[in-house]
Amino acid sequence: MSEAILVIKLSALGDFIQATGPMKAIRDHHPAARITLLTTPPFEAMARATGWFDEVWTDGRPSWGNLAAVARLIGRIRKGRFSRVYDLQTQGRTVRYFQLLWPGRPPWSGNAPGAAFAYGGPERDRLHVQDSQREQLRRAGIEAVGPPDIGWLTGKGTLSPPEPFALLVPGGAPHRPAKRWPAARYGDLARALAEQGITPLVLGHGPEEAAIAAAIQGIEPRAQVLVGQTSFGDIADLARRAALVVGNDTGPAHIAIAAGAPGVVLFSAESNPSLSAPRPIRIDQPVEILRRDDLADLDLAAVLDAVKRVRP
């Protein structure tokens, strides 16, 4: 009987993209294993598209108030009889899963105290997530861990914007508006790009980001709005052809960088780029990170200077 492996990665989109390198490394290290991913519904299609998992479970985040659902999940993990668990989430929730599996816990790679392959503490918390996961897997015997790998992520192939074009990602999580550069600045950036002969393509989804895109297009009518028209795979396809991407620290920007686009990614005090910024996937891919505690203090000139550095 082949070994059974459980990988845990629950959220969010940018974190999922960052974890694709470790996920592939786990598959490469256990080529004959039956590998299950424990995740949440938004990531099911992507997880299946990787080809790295034999099963995808989407019940990975039950409410702590729903004790029956928590018990079902813990029971399901027990019944899986996993010979190893790789916890790539490494948060309080998954530490508690480890605790609830007593007795008879499977060999566990993560930051849970008492895990067979434990890796936690201040040293881990100071590292970029890619470096942290690389060291976590090294301690579990996996030495070769590459950068994010989304070569499997493709879209419908129906979008044909005029080239050259730039992807603009002006939105972000609704509950974290401080992670957004002001829409008016994106409008000014769109105008500057259009004047250089680069078509700005504005990405996003939902009514709130549609309103942001409309504000940008109101400043620069040559901008094309693709809000609600792109899947994650479509974004990856566009990024592989884009002159550059400029975006806030949000999932679509992480996809674009992981697909190989040159890019400028904007951070506020809401997140720390030294821990979570998207990194180039190859040595010749220019990526600039700009940070201001308040993104309202980031002026257009600084972003345009960064654009010149990534696209001379």
Long-range contacts (C-beta under 8 A, 24 or more apart in sequence): 2-32, 2-33, 2-34, 3-30, 3-32, 3-33, 3-34, 3-83, 3-84, 4-33, 4-34, 4-35, 4-36, 4-80, 4-81, 4-82, 4-83, 5-30, 5-33, 5-34, 5-35, 5-36, 5-82, 5-83, 5-84, 5-85, 5-86, 6-35, 6-36, 6-37, 6-38, 6-77, 6-80, 6-82, 6-84, 6-85, 6-86, 6-106, 7-35, 7-36, 7-37, 7-38, 7-53, 7-85, 7-86, 7-88, 8-37, 8-38, 8-39, 8-60, 8-85, 8-86, 8-87, 8-88, 8-89, 8-94, 8-97, 8-110, 9-37, 9-38, 9-39, 9-43, 9-88, 9-89, 10-38, 10-39, 10-40, 10-60, 10-61, 10-89, 10-93, 10-94, 11-40, 11-42, 11-43, 11-61, 11-89, 12-173, 12-251, 13-42, 13-43, 13-232, 13-250, 13-251, 13-252, 13-254, 13-255, 14-249, 14-250, 14-251, 14-253, 14-254, 14-276, 14-278, 15-129, 15-276, 16-43, 16-46, 17-148, 17-150, 17-251, 17-254, 17-255, 17-258, 17-278, 18-129, 18-130, 18-133, 18-148, 18-254, 18-276, 18-278, 19-88, 19-129, 19-133, 19-148, 20-50, 20-148, 20-149, 20-150, 20-258, 21-130, 21-133, 21-134, 21-145, 21-146, 21-147, 21-148, 21-149, 22-86, 22-88, 22-133, 22-134, 22-136, 22-137, 22-145, 23-50, 23-52, 23-88, 24-50, 24-52, 24-146, 24-149, 25-137, 25-142, 25-144, 25-145, 25-146, 26-52, 26-86, 26-137, 26-142, 27-52, 27-53, 28-144, 29-141, 29-142, 29-144, 33-83, 36-80, 36-82, 38-77, 46-153, 46-232, 49-152, 49-153, 49-233, 50-152, 51-152, 61-93, 70-100, 73-97, 74-100, 74-101, 77-101, 78-104, 81-106, 82-106, 83-107, 84-108, 84-109, 84-140, 85-109, 85-110, 86-110, 86-137, 86-140, 87-111, 87-112, 87-115, 88-133, 88-136, 90-120, 90-132, 90-136, 109-136, 109-137, 109-139, 109-140, 110-136, 111-136, 117-141, 127-275, 128-274, 128-275, 128-276, 128-277, 128-279, 129-275, 129-276, 130-279, 147-258, 147-279, 147-280, 147-281, 148-258, 148-278, 148-279, 148-281, 149-258, 149-281, 150-236, 150-255, 150-258, 150-259, 153-232, 153-233, 153-236, 153-255, 153-259, 154-233, 154-236, 154-237, 155-230, 155-231, 155-232, 155-233, 155-234, 155-235, 155-236, 155-237, 155-238, 156-231, 156-233, 156-234, 157-237, 159-226, 159-229, 159-230, 159-234, 159-237, 159-238, 161-199, 161-201, 161-224, 161-238, 162-199, 163-199, 163-241, 163-243, 164-197, 164-198, 164-199, 164-242, 164-243, 165-198, 165-199, 165-200, 165-201, 165-224, 165-238, 165-241, 165-242, 165-243, 166-193, 166-198, 166-199, 166-200, 166-201, 166-242, 166-243, 166-244, 166-245, 166-246, 167-201, 167-203, 167-235, 167-238, 167-239, 167-242, 167-244, 167-245, 167-246, 167-247, 167-252, 167-256, 167-261, 168-200, 168-201, 168-202, 168-203, 168-216, 168-223, 168-245, 168-246, 168-247, 169-203, 169-204, 169-245, 169-246, 169-247, 169-248, 169-250, 169-252, 169-253, 169-256, 170-202, 170-204, 170-209, 170-212, 170-213, 170-216, 170-247, 170-248, 171-203, 171-204, 171-205, 171-206, 171-208, 171-209, 171-212, 171-248, 171-250, 172-248, 172-249, 172-250, 173-250, 174-206, 174-208, 176-270, 178-268, 178-269, 178-270, 178-294, 178-295, 179-248, 179-249, 179-250, 179-267, 179-268, 179-270, 179-271, 179-295, 180-212, 180-248, 180-295, 181-248, 181-266, 181-295, 181-298, 181-303, 182-295, 182-296, 183-212, 183-215, 183-216, 184-215, 184-219, 185-298, 185-299, 185-300, 185-303, 186-212, 186-216, 186-246, 187-215, 187-216, 187-217, 187-218, 187-219, 187-220, 187-223, 188-219, 188-220, 188-300, 189-246, 189-300, 189-303, 189-304, 189-307, 190-216, 190-217, 190-219, 190-220, 190-222, 190-223, 191-219, 191-220, 192-300, 192-304, 193-307, 194-220, 194-222, 194-223, 198-243, 199-223, 199-224, 200-224, 201-226, 201-238, 201-242, 202-226, 202-227, 203-227, 203-230, 203-235, 203-247, 203-252, 204-228, 204-252, 235-259, 243-311, 244-307, 244-310, 244-311, 246-303, 246-307, 248-295, 249-273, 249-276, 249-277, 253-278, 254-278, 257-281, 257-285, 257-287, 260-285, 261-285, 262-286, 262-287, 262-310, 262-311, 263-287, 263-288, 263-310, 264-288, 264-289, 264-290, 264-303, 264-306, 264-307, 264-310, 265-289, 265-290, 266-290, 266-291, 266-295, 266-298, 266-303, 267-291, 267-292, 268-292, 268-293, 268-294, 268-295, 269-293, 269-294, 286-310, 286-311
